[in-house]
């Protein structure tokens, strides 16, 4: 499941109270094998394979081993693509 950091993808944001200034990026939450969570820009994913651990290969050839199955990552990517293709609405009207 992705999270929206603020407003719309690609919209320029200045929000001093939250410490956010610049372009907004939508990300997906993943979990390393040691249990620590991190957010990944799904546009960086080149491939996902089960070996038996799930290995996410990024476009820069870096490999990440995560707890989520390839199916879960696929679903999160689909949700991300659906979210970014929605039109931006004024303010926080989503």
N, C-alpha and C positions, 0 to 999 in steps of 0.2 A: 504494500500500500504506500503510495507516495504521499509526501506532505508538501503543502504550498507554503513557502516562506513568507510571502506577502503578495497580495493582489494577483496580477496576471503574469504569465510567463513572458519575459522580454520587456515588460513595462519598466520604465525608469522609476525608482522609488527613492524618496528621501524620508526616512522615518527615524529621527534622532532618538525618540523614546525607546526604540527597539534596537538601535545601533545598526540599522540597515541603510546603506546608501549604495545605489548602483542598480545593475540589472538583476532581476529576480530569476532564479533557476528552480525548476521543479526537480525533486530528487526522490530516490527510493531508499527505504531502510533495509539494511542487510546486517547479518550477524556473523562475526568471525567464529572460528571453532572454539576459541577461549571464552566466548560469551559476550565479548564487547561488541556493541552496535556501532554502525557508521552509516553515513548517507553517501550514496553514489549517484552521480549524474548518469542516467541510463543511456544517454547518447554516447557514452564512452565504451559501452559493452560491444565487443566484437563477437564473442561466442560464450556459450555456457555448456558445460559438459559434466557428466556424472562419472567419477573414476575410482572408487565408489564415493569419495567426497565430491561436493559440487565445486567446480573450478570455473571462475569467471575470468575470461581473458579480455583485457581492455584493448582499445585500438593502438595503444603504445606498446603492446605485447606484455604488459605487466599482468601477472596472474594473481587472483585473489581466491582463497579457499574459504567458503562460507557454509553455514548450517542449512540455509534454505535449499530446497530442491530446485532443479531446473524448472519444474512446472510452476512453482511459486514465483520464481523470478520472472518467468514468462508472463504470468498473470499481472504482476506488478508493472511490467513494461507496458502491457496492453492498457492498464488503467492510466498510466502516465501519458501514453499517446492520446487517449480519449480526453484526458484533462487538458492537455495543451492545445487540443484542437477546438475547445469550446471558446466562443467569443468572449472577449473581455467586457465586463459590465462596469458601469460607473460606481466608484466607491467600493464597498464590500458586498455588493448585491450579487451573490453567487447562489 
